[in-house]
């Protein structure tokens, strides 16, 4: 049988209707599939938790040294070397930790006469830093001065490396539990279910040294320099991306 041109448009229309029906059926099957529907409803919740742990500062970080002024550069340099050697020998005999030289200087001293700059002498210094148990710091400072130290540039308090590492782990645990608790509270309030953690970011900060605290009453009652430590805080932050 020969098909005339009048039937061709009807065949094309029928083909288009059939294709559209099949496509709609596939979409409806996808919408009815629980796995696909659940995947389409996937959402991400971002939460951040914080943990803070306080630890005692059992070590004292000290920076001290010798400074001498004199007429000639050679004179002051020799005197600084002599006194510094005595101070360093004392510190080593007391088994201080992390002893190191942090500064050596030799500078001219100027006077101005009739608008003219004239060298009148020299100033030299040698600075060292070290750590020692806080309960021993006061006596050692007095001994260092008697040995030849003429300046104390700074005193701060720190915890031991072991205490800081343990506190960091504890702070991270606290921050993680805090973030998870926040997520559970929000999702349960909205009648939603937590699925899985898809991303984690952590940050644990190093504690900053604490400055010296002097007790005036103790200074009168004791012959040694009073040194009183304090506490440091180790902080950690944990950010979670949780699907629900």
Secondary structure, DSSP 8 states (H G I E B T S, - for coil): ----HHHHHHHHHHHHHHHHHHHHHHHHHHHH-HHHHHHHT--EEEEEEEEEEEEE--EEEEEEEEEEEESSHHHHHHHHHHHHHHHHHHHHHTT-EEEEEEEEEEEEEEEEETTEEEEEEEEEEEEEEEEEEHHHHHHHHHHHHHHT--EEEEEEEE--HHHHHHHHHHHHHHHHHHHHHHHHHHHHHTT-----EEEEEEEEE----EE-B--HHHHHH-SS---B--EEEEEEEEEEEEE-
